[in-house]
Amino acid sequence: MNTLEYIEQHKERFLKELFELLKQPSISADPKFTKDVRKTAEMVKDNLINIGIEKSQLYETDGHPIVYGEKIIDEKLPTILIYGHYDVQPPDPLDLWESEPFNPVVRDGKIYARGACDDKGQFFMHVKAAEIMIKTNTLPCNIKFMIEGEEEVGSENLESFVKNNKNLLTADIILISDTGIIANDTPSITTGLRGLSYVEVEVTGPNRDLHSGLYGGAVANPINILCKMISSLHDENNHITIPGFYENVEIISRQERDLMAQAPFNLDKYKEELNISDVYGEDSYTTMERNSIRPTLDVNGIWGGYTGEGAKTVIASKAFAKISMRLVPNQKSDEITRLFQSHFESIAPSGVTVKVTPHHGGEAYVSPTNEKGYLAASKAMQDSFGKEPIPVRSGGSIPIVALFEKELGLKSILMGFGLDSDAIHSPNEHYGLFNFFKGIETIPLFFKYFSK
């Protein structure tokens, strides 16, 4: 029985098993869901054992557990290490979901649920692809799985696990599906990721909330001040104003930019899908360049004062914001965080105090297109899609990819099957049935070509 026949025969079971994972609210950022996160880890472990990855177990960390499993058929053969994550983003705002985020449903050929694409649906493709290879006796090399539960909070404990288990994680390549393709008829392989610096800022004014009539105009309003400070972080050309921010930014040649421009992109369709009248961003760069090869600074959340029903006329004592900066090669997350903190504190006017709390971060990553791993992925996708994939750089961040190269000396192949329109991190996240099954079809081909 070949791969396509196996998929056809077991596709309903594959979906049923995936849905059981999607029903679990494995939200790593919220301690209220710690038991659910652990239950999901146990389910992932059981799935690996059930397909024939007998040596599967949970490795405890200071946070959520890591699921590890392996099947070594011959020490002389290559080893492929699969990485993924079973934790998900919070589903808020719930009122914007058309169906319950943890009750997966299929509409218009797509699976709707939190984690459907990021990353349960994608890492589960590897579990089912491994099942096919094991059950049909076509597994051509050794396989290892490392599925973590803290990717959405910065993989806080993965670094120590990797450093302490280098022998366990010995491999020849790391294969990751946590990225996407350009379109279902235009396959692509991600060859670059942006880094990340994530901070929280707090602006404090008076020692308590004040009556805005009695004190308005006489006391610094932390919310007003915070908005002005954030606004000053970009100039009229949407260039980030933090001194030293661009000092080490990788300069992309005109030739490479022209190659990137060959990837299919319809600006009108892009605006239509987002329901926006125009795009917005750094001067002198295209939309596809802005969201891939240029660094950014965005406010991810801002709050303070009274936000309940009706009116309450107060000047808040405090105002807060969460800010993320996407970084490009040669920018170091620790240095960018330091530059941000120094600058943000320096622009605070008298009358308020500022506190900057760094959260997680990670480095940018670029994968070469002339090495064995990429060539195997390209050939696999060419076989399954019927056309050669396009190498692209992604605007997203997977901070641990740079960590893997530093600590394990391994390159990562980012062979994802999601679409930009899958609404990851947003209400109504979904993942196409086509993409799920196309991934299961393609992964064994990667194993085949990488093992040759």
N, C-alpha and C positions, 0 to 999 in steps of 0.2 A: 504494500500500500504506500503510495507516495504522499507528499505533504498535503497537496490540495484535496486528495481523497479523504485523508484523515480529518482535515478541517471540516469538510462537508459532513462527514459522518458524526462529528462530535461538536459542531458549532453551537447547538442549543445548550449543551452542558457547559461549554466554555463560558458562554454568557451568564448562565446561572451561577457559576462559581465566581465570576467577576462581580456580579451583582451582590453576592454575599459580602464581598470585601467593601463594595461601595456603600453598603448600608451602615458601615461602622463609622461613627463620627470621630475619626482619629486625628483630632485637632491638637497638634503638639504645642501650640502657643497658649492654650488655656488649661490650667491645672484641673479644672472641673472634668476634663475628659481623659485624665491619666489612665483610668481603668479601660476606657475604650481604645486608647492607643495601644495598651498592652494586649488587649484581646485581639486587635488587628495583627499585631506581631505574631501572636500564637497561631492565628489563622494562616499567615504567610508561611510560617515554619511547617505547619501541617500540609499545606499545598505542596511544598517542596518534597516532603517525605512521601506524599501520595504519588508523585510522578516518578519516584525512583532516586531522588537525591537523599539517600538514607542518612548521610552524615549532615544533618541539619539541626541547628540549635539556636537559642537566644544567647547573646552575649550582653551581660548587664553593663550599663554605663551609669554615670551620675545623673543621667536623665532617662530617656526612653531607650529600650533595648534595640540592639542591632541583630537582624536575622542573618545568619551565615549558613551556607550549605555548599557542599561540593560533591562532585562525582569524578574521581580520577580513574580513568580506564587504562592509562599507560603513562608512566612518568616521563617517557621519552617524547611523548606527543605535546604539541602546544597546549597552553591553558588560556582560556578566555574567562575573564572575570566580569560578571554582570553586576552593574551598580544601579540601584533605584531607591525610591523612598515610598514608604507606606503612609506617612503623615500627610495631612491636607491643610489648606488654608481655612480659617473660619468662614462660614457661609454668608455672613452679613453683607448687605442688608437683606433680611429674609423676605421682606415684602416685595422684593423685585424678582423673586423666583416664580416661575410659572408652574413648577411642581416642587415637591419637597426635596431639599438638597441631598438628604440621605435616604431617599426612597427612589432608586433609579428607575427611569422609564425610557422607552424608546419612542421617539417622535421623528418623523421625516428621515429615517435612516440614521439617527444619531442617538447615543446614550446620554441622557441628561442626569447629572449627579455631581456633587462635589467630589473631585478626585478622578472623574471619568477619564480626563486626559492627563492631568498633573497630580500624581504620576501613577495611580493605581492601574488604569487601563493600559498604560505603556509598559510598566515593568511586568505586568501580568502576561503581556505578549511573550516575553522571554520564558516565563514559566511554562506556557503552553507550547512554545516552540521546542523547549527542552523535552517536554513530555513526548512530543511527536518523534524527536530524534531517538529518545531512549526506547520508546515502545516499538519503534520500527527498526531498531538496531542500526541506525544510521548516524549516531553521534560520532563525529570523526576525531574528536579531541577531548581534552578534559574541560570541565566547566565548573565555575565557582559562582556563587551568588553572595552579594552583600547588599542587603536591603535595609536601609536605616529609617528611623522614625523622628528625625529632627531636622530634615532639610529645610522645612519652611520656617525654622527659627535659627537658621545659620549653621546647622550641623555642629552644634556646640561641643559635642563629645566625640565626634568622629575622628578628629585629628589625633587624640590620644589613643584611640582604638587602632588606627592605622599605624602609628609609631610603635605601639606595643605588640603588633601582630604581623610584622613584615614577612615572616616565614609563612604564616598561614595564608597571606594574601599574595604569595608569589604567583606571577602569571606572565603572559607575554603581551597582553593587550587588555584594556578595559573597554567594555561595550556598554553604552548608555543610551537609553531612549527616554529623554526628558526634554526633547526639542521637537522641531517640526519640519514639514516640507512646504514648499511654496504653494503647491496646489495638488489636488489628487491626480491631475494629468501632467504635473511638472514636479518630479521628484528632486530632492536636494539633500545635501549633507552639510550639517553645520560645521564650519571649520574655525570658528572663533566665537568667544563669549566675552561679554564685558564683566569687569570686576564690580565690586560693590562696597560702599561705605554707608552705614545706616546709623543715624543719630536721633536722639530725642532732645528737644530744647524746652526750657522752662524759663519764662520771664515773670519775675515777681515785682509787684509794686507795693501798695499799702499792705499793712499787716492783717487786713480783713476786707471783705467786700464792702463797698461804700455806696451810699445813696447818690445816684448820678445827678440829682438836682442840687444837693448841698455841696458836692465835691467836684462835679463835672467842670472841666476847664481849669481847675486849680491843681489837680493831681494827675500824674502820668497814668494813663490807662494801659495796663499790660497788653490787652488785646490789640489796641491801636498800635502800640509800639511794636509788638511782634509782627503785625502785618507789614508795617513800614520796613522792618529789618529784613523780612523775607523778600519783600519786593525789591530791595536794593541788591539782592544776590544775583540779579540779571541786569544787563544794560539794555539800551534801546535795540541792540542787534541780537538779543537773547544770548549774549555771551556771559559766561559766569564770571563774576567780579572778584572772587576770592584770590588775593595775591598768591602767585606761585601755582595756581591750580593747573594751568596748562603747560607747566615747565617741561614735563617729561612725556607729554602726549605723543603717541606714535603718529608720524606723518605718513599718510597713505599716498603713494605715487598716483599721478594722473592716469597712468596705464592701468593700475589696479582698480581705480575708481571707474574707469571706462568698462572694465570687465564686469564689475559689480552691476553696472547699469544695464547689462545685457539680460539680467534676470527679469522675467515677466513681471510687470507692475502696472496696474491701471489706477491712476490717481483718482479719477472720478468714482470708480467703484469703491476705492478705499474710503473716500469721504461719504459715499452713500451708505456703506456698511456701518459707519460710525455715526451717521446722521449729523455730520458737521458741514458747515458751509465752506470751510477752508482749513488747510493745514497750518501748523504753527511751529516755529523752531528757530534754531541758530541760522543766522544769515549765511548765504553763500554755499549752503549744503542742501542736497535733495532730501526728500522724506526718508528714503531708504538708507542714506548715509547718516542722517540725524539719529536714526534708531539702531545703528549698528557700530559705526566706526568713530562716533563722537561721544565724548563724555556728557553727562547730563546732571541736573540737580532738580529734584521734584519734591514737593510737599505731599506726603502720603496721608496726613491727617492733621487737623487743627481744631483746638477746642479751648473753651474757657467761658466763664460767666454763666448766665442763665440760658438754657436751651429747652426748657419745658414748655408746656402749653401756656398760651396767653402772654402777658408782659410782666416783667419784673425789672424795674429801673435801677440797675446796679453797675458800678464799676468793679469788675472782678479783681481780686487780689492777685490771681495768677492766670497765665495763658500758656498753652502748650502746643507743640507741633512735633510731628515725626517727619524726618527728611531723609531721603535716600539719594545717593549719588552713584550713578553708573559710570564705571571707569574703563579706560581702554588700555591696551598693552603699554607697559613701562610706568604707568601710574601705580603707586603702592597704596593700598587701602589705609594702612596705619598713618602714613604721611598725609594723605588727603584728609583723614579725620582730624589730625593735628592742625592742619591748615584751616579747616573749617572752624574748629573750636576757637583758635586764636583770633580769627577774623570776626566771628560772630560776637565774641565777648568784646572785641575792640569797638564795634559799631553801636553798642548799647548806650543810649543816652543816660545822663544822670537822672536819678529818680527811680530807676529800676535796677534789679540785679539779674544776671543771666547764668543759667546752669546748662551745660551741654553734657549729655550722657551718651557715650558711644554704645552702640549695640553690636550687631555682627557685621562682618565684612569679608572680603575675599578678593583674589586677584583675577585679572583677565587671563584668557587662554587662547592660544592660536595653535591649530593642528596642521601639520604639513600635509600636502595633497600628493606627495610622491612616495609615501611609505606604504608598507605592506597592508596595514590596517585600513587605510583610506581606500586603497585600490581594491581590497576585498569587499568593502562596503559598496563601492561604486559598481563593481561587477554584479553584486547581489541585487542591488536596486535596478540595475539595467535589465537583469533577467526578469524580475517580478513586475516592473512597471512597463517594460518594453522600450525604455529610453534612458539615456545616460543622465545621472543626477547632476545638478548644478551645485558647485561649492558656494556656500553663503556664510556670511557672518551674522550671528544673532545678537540682538540687543539685550537678551536676558543674561542672567548670571547663574552659574552653578559653581560656587566658590571652591568646592572640594576637588574640582578637576585639576586645578593648579597644585593643590595639595598632593594629589595622587602622583603627579609627575615629580614633585620635589621629594616625597618620602619613599615612593615605591619605584621611581625611575620608569614609570609606565606612561605611554601615550593613551589618550582616551579617544574613542571613535563615537561621535555624537550622531547616532543614526535614529532620529526620532521620526514619528509619523503624524504628529498633530498638525493643526492648522492655526494660523493667526486668529481666525474667527471662532476658535473653540472656547473663548471666554474664560480662560483659566484665571483664577484669583477673583473672578467676577460672578455675579448671579447668573444662573442658567449655563454654567459650565457644561460642555458636552464633548463627545468624542464619536466620530463617525464609525459606523459598523464597517464600512469599507476600509478605514484606516487601521482599525483593530485587527481585522483578519489579514490585511495586506502586510502588516508587521509580522504576524505569525508566519506568513508565507515566506517573508524575506529573510528573517533571522537565520533559519537553517542554511540558507544559501551563503550567508556571511561565514558561518562555521565551515562550510565546505571549501570556500575559496581561501579563507585564512589558513586552513590546515594543509593546503597543497604546497 
